[in-house]
Amino acid sequence: MPHALHSVTKSYAGTLAAALVHEGVLGDTKVLAHYLLWCTAGRSRTRRCAR
């Protein structure tokens, strides 16, 4: 059962992200770390962030 839940979660997250890109809330060329406050607040040395 957990595998089925992961598949639904990925579909929901992808649909939500596409809708937010369409509305202009998210940029389609920016990486996720751009939107995470703990990554952009200069604490990327203590937590790993994709840049």
mmCIF file of the N, C-alpha and C atoms, coordinates in Angstrom:
data_MODEL
# 
_entry.id   MODEL 
# 
loop_
_atom_site.group_PDB 
_atom_site.id 
_atom_site.type_symbol 
_atom_site.label_atom_id 
_atom_site.label_alt_id 
_atom_site.label_comp_id 
_atom_site.label_asym_id 
_atom_site.label_entity_id 
_atom_site.label_seq_id 
_atom_site.pdbx_PDB_ins_code 
_atom_site.Cartn_x 
_atom_site.Cartn_y 
_atom_site.Cartn_z 
_atom_site.occupancy 
_atom_site.B_iso_or_equiv 
_atom_site.pdbx_formal_charge 
_atom_site.auth_seq_id 
_atom_site.auth_comp_id 
_atom_site.auth_asym_id 
_atom_site.auth_atom_id 
_atom_site.pdbx_PDB_model_num 
ATOM 1   N N  . MET A 1 1  ? 0.805  -1.208 0.000   1.00 0.00 ? 1  MET A N  1 
ATOM 2   C CA . MET A 1 1  ? 0.000  0.000  0.000   1.00 0.00 ? 1  MET A CA 1 
ATOM 3   C C  . MET A 1 1  ? 0.850  1.276  0.000   1.00 0.00 ? 1  MET A C  1 
ATOM 4   N N  . PRO A 1 2  ? 1.985  1.358  0.712   1.00 0.00 ? 2  PRO A N  1 
ATOM 5   C CA . PRO A 1 2  ? 2.760  2.603  0.699   1.00 0.00 ? 2  PRO A CA 1 
ATOM 6   C C  . PRO A 1 2  ? 3.213  3.015  -0.700  1.00 0.00 ? 2  PRO A C  1 
ATOM 7   N N  . HIS A 1 3  ? 3.526  2.038  -1.556  1.00 0.00 ? 3  HIS A N  1 
ATOM 8   C CA . HIS A 1 3  ? 3.962  2.380  -2.910  1.00 0.00 ? 3  HIS A CA 1 
ATOM 9   C C  . HIS A 1 3  ? 2.863  3.123  -3.665  1.00 0.00 ? 3  HIS A C  1 
ATOM 10  N N  . ALA A 1 4  ? 1.629  2.678  -3.511  1.00 0.00 ? 4  ALA A N  1 
ATOM 11  C CA . ALA A 1 4  ? 0.506  3.333  -4.181  1.00 0.00 ? 4  ALA A CA 1 
ATOM 12  C C  . ALA A 1 4  ? 0.350  4.768  -3.698  1.00 0.00 ? 4  ALA A C  1 
ATOM 13  N N  . LEU A 1 5  ? 0.573  4.991  -2.420  1.00 0.00 ? 5  LEU A N  1 
ATOM 14  C CA . LEU A 1 5  ? 0.469  6.352  -1.875  1.00 0.00 ? 5  LEU A CA 1 
ATOM 15  C C  . LEU A 1 5  ? 1.553  7.257  -2.440  1.00 0.00 ? 5  LEU A C  1 
ATOM 16  N N  . HIS A 1 6  ? 2.768  6.728  -2.601  1.00 0.00 ? 6  HIS A N  1 
ATOM 17  C CA . HIS A 1 6  ? 3.846  7.531  -3.180  1.00 0.00 ? 6  HIS A CA 1 
ATOM 18  C C  . HIS A 1 6  ? 3.507  7.927  -4.614  1.00 0.00 ? 6  HIS A C  1 
ATOM 19  N N  . SER A 1 7  ? 2.924  7.013  -5.357  1.00 0.00 ? 7  SER A N  1 
ATOM 20  C CA . SER A 1 7  ? 2.578  7.310  -6.746  1.00 0.00 ? 7  SER A CA 1 
ATOM 21  C C  . SER A 1 7  ? 1.523  8.410  -6.819  1.00 0.00 ? 7  SER A C  1 
ATOM 22  N N  . VAL A 1 8  ? 0.550  8.376  -5.936  1.00 0.00 ? 8  VAL A N  1 
ATOM 23  C CA . VAL A 1 8  ? -0.484 9.412  -5.912  1.00 0.00 ? 8  VAL A CA 1 
ATOM 24  C C  . VAL A 1 8  ? 0.124  10.744 -5.504  1.00 0.00 ? 8  VAL A C  1 
ATOM 25  N N  . THR A 1 9  ? 1.016  10.732 -4.532  1.00 0.00 ? 9  THR A N  1 
ATOM 26  C CA . THR A 1 9  ? 1.648  11.963 -4.057  1.00 0.00 ? 9  THR A CA 1 
ATOM 27  C C  . THR A 1 9  ? 2.456  12.630 -5.160  1.00 0.00 ? 9  THR A C  1 
ATOM 28  N N  . LYS A 1 10 ? 3.206  11.835 -5.938  1.00 0.00 ? 10 LYS A N  1 
ATOM 29  C CA . LYS A 1 10 ? 3.991  12.404 -7.037  1.00 0.00 ? 10 LYS A CA 1 
ATOM 30  C C  . LYS A 1 10 ? 3.095  13.032 -8.088  1.00 0.00 ? 10 LYS A C  1 
ATOM 31  N N  . SER A 1 11 ? 1.999  12.381 -8.399  1.00 0.00 ? 11 SER A N  1 
ATOM 32  C CA . SER A 1 11 ? 1.071  12.931 -9.390  1.00 0.00 ? 11 SER A CA 1 
ATOM 33  C C  . SER A 1 11 ? 0.453  14.230 -8.900  1.00 0.00 ? 11 SER A C  1 
ATOM 34  N N  . TYR A 1 12 ? 0.061  14.261 -7.642  1.00 0.00 ? 12 TYR A N  1 
ATOM 35  C CA . TYR A 1 12 ? -0.543 15.466 -7.065  1.00 0.00 ? 12 TYR A CA 1 
ATOM 36  C C  . TYR A 1 12 ? 0.475  16.607 -7.036  1.00 0.00 ? 12 TYR A C  1 
ATOM 37  N N  . ALA A 1 13 ? 1.700  16.318 -6.599  1.00 0.00 ? 13 ALA A N  1 
ATOM 38  C CA . ALA A 1 13 ? 2.734  17.362 -6.524  1.00 0.00 ? 13 ALA A CA 1 
ATOM 39  C C  . ALA A 1 13 ? 3.058  17.905 -7.914  1.00 0.00 ? 13 ALA A C  1 
ATOM 40  N N  . GLY A 1 14 ? 3.138  17.043 -8.898  1.00 0.00 ? 14 GLY A N  1 
ATOM 41  C CA . GLY A 1 14 ? 3.418  17.489 -10.259 1.00 0.00 ? 14 GLY A CA 1 
ATOM 42  C C  . GLY A 1 14 ? 2.308  18.343 -10.838 1.00 0.00 ? 14 GLY A C  1 
ATOM 43  N N  . THR A 1 15 ? 1.067  17.959 -10.582 1.00 0.00 ? 15 THR A N  1 
ATOM 44  C CA . THR A 1 15 ? -0.077 18.734 -11.062 1.00 0.00 ? 15 THR A CA 1 
ATOM 45  C C  . THR A 1 15 ? -0.133 20.092 -10.377 1.00 0.00 ? 15 THR A C  1 
ATOM 46  N N  . LEU A 1 16 ? 0.100  20.110 -9.077  1.00 0.00 ? 16 LEU A N  1 
ATOM 47  C CA . LEU A 1 16 ? 0.112  21.371 -8.332  1.00 0.00 ? 16 LEU A CA 1 
ATOM 48  C C  . LEU A 1 16 ? 1.226  22.286 -8.824  1.00 0.00 ? 16 LEU A C  1 
ATOM 49  N N  . ALA A 1 17 ? 2.417  21.732 -9.036  1.00 0.00 ? 17 ALA A N  1 
ATOM 50  C CA . ALA A 1 17 ? 3.537  22.538 -9.530  1.00 0.00 ? 17 ALA A CA 1 
ATOM 51  C C  . ALA A 1 17 ? 3.236  23.101 -10.919 1.00 0.00 ? 17 ALA A C  1 
ATOM 52  N N  . ALA A 1 18 ? 2.642  22.295 -11.785 1.00 0.00 ? 18 ALA A N  1 
ATOM 53  C CA . ALA A 1 18 ? 2.299  22.776 -13.130 1.00 0.00 ? 18 ALA A CA 1 
ATOM 54  C C  . ALA A 1 18 ? 1.277  23.906 -13.062 1.00 0.00 ? 18 ALA A C  1 
ATOM 55  N N  . ALA A 1 19 ? 0.306  23.787 -12.169 1.00 0.00 ? 19 ALA A N  1 
ATOM 56  C CA . ALA A 1 19 ? -0.695 24.845 -12.018 1.00 0.00 ? 19 ALA A CA 1 
ATOM 57  C C  . ALA A 1 19 ? -0.053 26.130 -11.494 1.00 0.00 ? 19 ALA A C  1 
ATOM 58  N N  . LEU A 1 20 ? 0.884  26.001 -10.553 1.00 0.00 ? 20 LEU A N  1 
ATOM 59  C CA . LEU A 1 20 ? 1.559  27.180 -10.003 1.00 0.00 ? 20 LEU A CA 1 
ATOM 60  C C  . LEU A 1 20 ? 2.474  27.836 -11.036 1.00 0.00 ? 20 LEU A C  1 
ATOM 61  N N  . VAL A 1 21 ? 3.088  27.060 -11.899 1.00 0.00 ? 21 VAL A N  1 
ATOM 62  C CA . VAL A 1 21 ? 3.889  27.626 -12.991 1.00 0.00 ? 21 VAL A CA 1 
ATOM 63  C C  . VAL A 1 21 ? 2.968  28.367 -13.956 1.00 0.00 ? 21 VAL A C  1 
ATOM 64  N N  . HIS A 1 22 ? 1.836  27.780 -14.257 1.00 0.00 ? 22 HIS A N  1 
ATOM 65  C CA . HIS A 1 22 ? 0.873  28.410 -15.171 1.00 0.00 ? 22 HIS A CA 1 
ATOM 66  C C  . HIS A 1 22 ? 0.366  29.744 -14.613 1.00 0.00 ? 22 HIS A C  1 
ATOM 67  N N  . GLU A 1 23 ? 0.185  29.816 -13.285 1.00 0.00 ? 23 GLU A N  1 
ATOM 68  C CA . GLU A 1 23 ? -0.285 31.047 -12.643 1.00 0.00 ? 23 GLU A CA 1 
ATOM 69  C C  . GLU A 1 23 ? 0.832  32.065 -12.433 1.00 0.00 ? 23 GLU A C  1 
ATOM 70  N N  . GLY A 1 24 ? 2.076  31.656 -12.661 1.00 0.00 ? 24 GLY A N  1 
ATOM 71  C CA . GLY A 1 24 ? 3.204  32.566 -12.493 1.00 0.00 ? 24 GLY A CA 1 
ATOM 72  C C  . GLY A 1 24 ? 3.761  32.614 -11.087 1.00 0.00 ? 24 GLY A C  1 
ATOM 73  N N  . VAL A 1 25 ? 3.297  31.733 -10.224 1.00 0.00 ? 25 VAL A N  1 
ATOM 74  C CA . VAL A 1 25 ? 3.782  31.691 -8.841  1.00 0.00 ? 25 VAL A CA 1 
ATOM 75  C C  . VAL A 1 25 ? 5.164  31.037 -8.792  1.00 0.00 ? 25 VAL A C  1 
ATOM 76  N N  . LEU A 1 26 ? 5.347  29.977 -9.547  1.00 0.00 ? 26 LEU A N  1 
ATOM 77  C CA . LEU A 1 26 ? 6.636  29.293 -9.646  1.00 0.00 ? 26 LEU A CA 1 
ATOM 78  C C  . LEU A 1 26 ? 7.230  29.548 -11.021 1.00 0.00 ? 26 LEU A C  1 
ATOM 79  N N  . GLY A 1 27 ? 8.555  29.602 -11.063 1.00 0.00 ? 27 GLY A N  1 
ATOM 80  C CA . GLY A 1 27 ? 9.233  29.729 -12.348 1.00 0.00 ? 27 GLY A CA 1 
ATOM 81  C C  . GLY A 1 27 ? 9.619  28.363 -12.871 1.00 0.00 ? 27 GLY A C  1 
ATOM 82  N N  . ASP A 1 28 ? 9.469  28.150 -14.151 1.00 0.00 ? 28 ASP A N  1 
ATOM 83  C CA . ASP A 1 28 ? 9.785  26.834 -14.710 1.00 0.00 ? 28 ASP A CA 1 
ATOM 84  C C  . ASP A 1 28 ? 11.273 26.624 -14.946 1.00 0.00 ? 28 ASP A C  1 
ATOM 85  N N  . THR A 1 29 ? 12.094 27.646 -14.747 1.00 0.00 ? 29 THR A N  1 
ATOM 86  C CA . THR A 1 29 ? 13.532 27.485 -14.931 1.00 0.00 ? 29 THR A CA 1 
ATOM 87  C C  . THR A 1 29 ? 14.300 27.522 -13.611 1.00 0.00 ? 29 THR A C  1 
ATOM 88  N N  . LYS A 1 30 ? 13.631 27.741 -12.502 1.00 0.00 ? 30 LYS A N  1 
ATOM 89  C CA . LYS A 1 30 ? 14.299 27.811 -11.195 1.00 0.00 ? 30 LYS A CA 1 
ATOM 90  C C  . LYS A 1 30 ? 14.299 26.444 -10.526 1.00 0.00 ? 30 LYS A C  1 
ATOM 91  N N  . VAL A 1 31 ? 15.363 26.171 -9.770  1.00 0.00 ? 31 VAL A N  1 
ATOM 92  C CA . VAL A 1 31 ? 15.429 24.921 -9.021  1.00 0.00 ? 31 VAL A CA 1 
ATOM 93  C C  . VAL A 1 31 ? 14.627 25.056 -7.736  1.00 0.00 ? 31 VAL A C  1 
ATOM 94  N N  . LEU A 1 32 ? 14.231 23.947 -7.168  1.00 0.00 ? 32 LEU A N  1 
ATOM 95  C CA . LEU A 1 32 ? 13.408 23.944 -5.966  1.00 0.00 ? 32 LEU A CA 1 
ATOM 96  C C  . LEU A 1 32 ? 14.080 24.677 -4.808  1.00 0.00 ? 32 LEU A C  1 
ATOM 97  N N  . ALA A 1 33 ? 15.391 24.589 -4.697  1.00 0.00 ? 33 ALA A N  1 
ATOM 98  C CA . ALA A 1 33 ? 16.110 25.247 -3.604  1.00 0.00 ? 33 ALA A CA 1 
ATOM 99  C C  . ALA A 1 33 ? 15.882 26.756 -3.598  1.00 0.00 ? 33 ALA A C  1 
ATOM 100 N N  . HIS A 1 34 ? 15.563 27.338 -4.736  1.00 0.00 ? 34 HIS A N  1 
ATOM 101 C CA . HIS A 1 34 ? 15.285 28.770 -4.813  1.00 0.00 ? 34 HIS A CA 1 
ATOM 102 C C  . HIS A 1 34 ? 14.084 29.145 -3.944  1.00 0.00 ? 34 HIS A C  1 
ATOM 103 N N  . TYR A 1 35 ? 13.136 28.232 -3.802  1.00 0.00 ? 35 TYR A N  1 
ATOM 104 C CA . TYR A 1 35 ? 11.906 28.505 -3.077  1.00 0.00 ? 35 TYR A CA 1 
ATOM 105 C C  . TYR A 1 35 ? 11.953 28.062 -1.616  1.00 0.00 ? 35 TYR A C  1 
ATOM 106 N N  . LEU A 1 36 ? 12.980 27.336 -1.224  1.00 0.00 ? 36 LEU A N  1 
ATOM 107 C CA . LEU A 1 36 ? 13.092 26.866 0.159   1.00 0.00 ? 36 LEU A CA 1 
ATOM 108 C C  . LEU A 1 36 ? 13.851 27.891 0.995   1.00 0.00 ? 36 LEU A C  1 
ATOM 109 N N  . LEU A 1 37 ? 13.198 28.421 2.007   1.00 0.00 ? 37 LEU A N  1 
ATOM 110 C CA . LEU A 1 37 ? 13.807 29.484 2.809   1.00 0.00 ? 37 LEU A CA 1 
ATOM 111 C C  . LEU A 1 37 ? 15.097 29.047 3.483   1.00 0.00 ? 37 LEU A C  1 
ATOM 112 N N  . TRP A 1 38 ? 15.156 27.829 4.011   1.00 0.00 ? 38 TRP A N  1 
ATOM 113 C CA . TRP A 1 38 ? 16.364 27.422 4.710   1.00 0.00 ? 38 TRP A CA 1 
ATOM 114 C C  . TRP A 1 38 ? 17.530 27.228 3.752   1.00 0.00 ? 38 TRP A C  1 
ATOM 115 N N  . CYS A 1 39 ? 17.264 27.051 2.488   1.00 0.00 ? 39 CYS A N  1 
ATOM 116 C CA . CYS A 1 39 ? 18.350 26.942 1.517   1.00 0.00 ? 39 CYS A CA 1 
ATOM 117 C C  . CYS A 1 39 ? 18.846 28.322 1.097   1.00 0.00 ? 39 CYS A C  1 
ATOM 118 N N  . THR A 1 40 ? 17.962 29.275 1.004   1.00 0.00 ? 40 THR A N  1 
ATOM 119 C CA . THR A 1 40 ? 18.344 30.585 0.500   1.00 0.00 ? 40 THR A CA 1 
ATOM 120 C C  . THR A 1 40 ? 18.748 31.538 1.610   1.00 0.00 ? 40 THR A C  1 
ATOM 121 N N  . ALA A 1 41 ? 18.629 31.120 2.868   1.00 0.00 ? 41 ALA A N  1 
ATOM 122 C CA . ALA A 1 41 ? 18.957 31.996 3.990   1.00 0.00 ? 41 ALA A CA 1 
ATOM 123 C C  . ALA A 1 41 ? 20.420 31.880 4.402   1.00 0.00 ? 41 ALA A C  1 
ATOM 124 N N  . GLY A 1 42 ? 21.254 31.259 3.584   1.00 0.00 ? 42 GLY A N  1 
ATOM 125 C CA . GLY A 1 42 ? 22.673 31.153 3.895   1.00 0.00 ? 42 GLY A CA 1 
ATOM 126 C C  . GLY A 1 42 ? 23.026 29.976 4.778   1.00 0.00 ? 42 GLY A C  1 
ATOM 127 N N  . ARG A 1 43 ? 22.074 29.116 5.068   1.00 0.00 ? 43 ARG A N  1 
ATOM 128 C CA . ARG A 1 43 ? 22.349 27.962 5.900   1.00 0.00 ? 43 ARG A CA 1 
ATOM 129 C C  . ARG A 1 43 ? 22.633 26.723 5.067   1.00 0.00 ? 43 ARG A C  1 
ATOM 130 N N  . SER A 1 44 ? 22.978 26.901 3.814   1.00 0.00 ? 44 SER A N  1 
ATOM 131 C CA . SER A 1 44 ? 23.179 25.747 2.950   1.00 0.00 ? 44 SER A CA 1 
ATOM 132 C C  . SER A 1 44 ? 24.411 24.944 3.334   1.00 0.00 ? 44 SER A C  1 
ATOM 133 N N  . ARG A 1 45 ? 25.284 25.492 4.190   1.00 0.00 ? 45 ARG A N  1 
ATOM 134 C CA . ARG A 1 45 ? 26.452 24.725 4.630   1.00 0.00 ? 45 ARG A CA 1 
ATOM 135 C C  . ARG A 1 45 ? 26.054 23.641 5.623   1.00 0.00 ? 45 ARG A C  1 
ATOM 136 N N  . THR A 1 46 ? 25.009 23.887 6.414   1.00 0.00 ? 46 THR A N  1 
ATOM 137 C CA . THR A 1 46 ? 24.596 22.900 7.396   1.00 0.00 ? 46 THR A CA 1 
ATOM 138 C C  . THR A 1 46 ? 23.576 21.931 6.847   1.00 0.00 ? 46 THR A C  1 
ATOM 139 N N  . ARG A 1 47 ? 22.830 22.343 5.869   1.00 0.00 ? 47 ARG A N  1 
ATOM 140 C CA . ARG A 1 47 ? 21.854 21.466 5.210   1.00 0.00 ? 47 ARG A CA 1 
ATOM 141 C C  . ARG A 1 47 ? 22.172 21.442 3.733   1.00 0.00 ? 47 ARG A C  1 
ATOM 142 N N  . ARG A 1 48 ? 22.059 20.290 3.150   1.00 0.00 ? 48 ARG A N  1 
ATOM 143 C CA . ARG A 1 48 ? 22.416 20.180 1.725   1.00 0.00 ? 48 ARG A CA 1 
ATOM 144 C C  . ARG A 1 48 ? 21.289 20.704 0.848   1.00 0.00 ? 48 ARG A C  1 
ATOM 145 N N  . CYS A 1 49 ? 21.657 21.553 -0.057  1.00 0.00 ? 49 CYS A N  1 
ATOM 146 C CA . CYS A 1 49 ? 20.694 22.135 -0.998  1.00 0.00 ? 49 CYS A CA 1 
ATOM 147 C C  . CYS A 1 49 ? 21.236 21.985 -2.412  1.00 0.00 ? 49 CYS A C  1 
ATOM 148 N N  . ALA A 1 50 ? 20.365 21.717 -3.325  1.00 0.00 ? 50 ALA A N  1 
ATOM 149 C CA . ALA A 1 50 ? 20.755 21.687 -4.731  1.00 0.00 ? 50 ALA A CA 1 
ATOM 150 C C  . ALA A 1 50 ? 20.823 23.123 -5.241  1.00 0.00 ? 50 ALA A C  1 
ATOM 151 N N  . ARG A 1 51 ? 21.874 23.481 -5.842  1.00 0.00 ? 51 ARG A N  1 
ATOM 152 C CA . ARG A 1 51 ? 22.016 24.845 -6.376  1.00 0.00 ? 51 ARG A CA 1 
ATOM 153 C C  . ARG A 1 51 ? 22.239 24.790 -7.853  1.00 0.00 ? 51 ARG A C  1 
# 
